[in-house]
Amino acid sequence: MTVTIYHNPDCGTSRNTLAMIRQSGVEPVVVEYLKTPPNRERIMQLVTDAGMRLRDAIRQKDTPYADLGLADPALGDDALLDAIAAHPILLNRPFVETPLGTRLCRPSEVVLDILENPAIGPFTKEDGEVIIDATGRRLV
């Protein structure tokens, strides 16, 4: 099973998602998208496969989103893709692709919906939130 995560190691949500993938028994392909940004076509494929609009895949917090005027609803996908190409941090993360689908894993436990082995055992996020308890019951 091939699993790919578009990962930012500085992001807790991304780290939690990667940990859940690994706990499922899979070593994913890890793309550090800030170092090796996906091209325009790949971004659109990820977004489309996740059932999203590009605008919904843009990160606003801790990015140049406001400074670039990206909230303007008149801006189309080409302008948004130009902005992401210039500032990859604008692409929200982590996107994960598996044979069962593609998702923007925010919150990180969304990844469980597309893992072939979602019964990963107990899991607690870095911030202490219990996602799966000691009995294997998913809490969120």
Secondary structure, 3 states (H helix, E strand, C coil): CCCEEEECCCCHHHHHHHHHHHHCCCCCEEEECCCCCCCHHHHHHHHHHCCCCHHHHECCCCCCCCCCCCCCCCCCHHHHHHHHHHCHHHECCCEEEECCEEEECCCHHHHHHHCCCCCCCCEECCCCCEEECCCCCECC
